[in-house]
Amino acid sequence: MSKQGVEVFEVVVGSERLVVASAPVAHARSPLEVLTAAERQVALLVTRGLSNAAIARQRRCAVRTVANQLQAIYRKLGIGSRAELAALVLP
């Protein structure tokens, strides 16, 4: 049976009858979509290899602001490093 992409089927395991359902999960086209515009810019600059100081100069903000934005990016994306960010964002 299928209703709006949801699949429901029965499985018999031994003497037990189970009903199993699966539904499609909506995924963002890009991990960056969960970030603010400023966080997206910082993330892209990080993937280009820029340091926090270089990003701050380019964005005309404090280095601490960049560090805070980077921590927010890590938290939102469930990652912990620049390398993980690059692996997630770059094709």
N, C-alpha and C positions, 0 to 999 in steps of 0.2 A: 504494500500500500504506500502511496506517496501523496503528500499534500504540501504544496508550496515548498518543495525541496526537502521535506522531512521524510526520511525513510523509516518505516516501522516493519519489523519482522519478528517472527517467533523462532526461538532456538530451543531444542530439546536436549537437555544434558542429563543422561541417566533417566531418572523418573521425574525430573523437574522440567517444567515448561517455562521458559523465560521470554519476556517481550523486550526487544531491544529497539531503541530509536536513535537515529543519527540525524543531525541537522547541520546545514552549512553554516560556517562561521564567517561573518563579514570581516575582512582584513583591510587595513589601510593600504593604499597603493604604495606608500613609502613610509618608513619609520619616522621620517621627519614631520609627517602630518600631525603628530601629537605634540609637537613643540611650538612655542611662540615664534613669531617672525625673528625676534632677536636671537633666540636659542638656535633657530635654523641657521642663521648667518654664522654664529659662533661655531656650530657643528661643521659647517662646510669649510670654514677657515681652518679648523683643527685638522680636517682630512687633507688639507693642502700642506700640512706640516708646520703651520705657524705656531709660535709659542704664545702663551697667554699675554705676554708683554707686547708682542707684535700685533696680536688681535686687538688689544686695548688701544694701541696707537691708531690702528686702521679704523676702529669703530669710535674713536674719540671718547673713551670711557676709562674708568679705573681698572687696573689689573684685577683687583678684588671682585669687581663686577663680573668680569669674564670668568673668574674662578667660580663664583656663585652660579653663574649661568651654566657652566660646565657640569657642576654638581647636580643641578636640576635636570640637565640633559641625561646624565648617567641614571638618575633615579627614575625618570619617566621611561627610559628605554630599557631599564633593567640590566645595565652594563656597569663596568667599573674602570674602564681605561680608554685612552685615546686609540689604542690598537683595536679594541672591541668596537669602538665607534666607527672607525674606518672600515672594518670588516662588515659592519651592518649597513653602512651608507654607500660605500663604493661598489660598483658593479663587479 
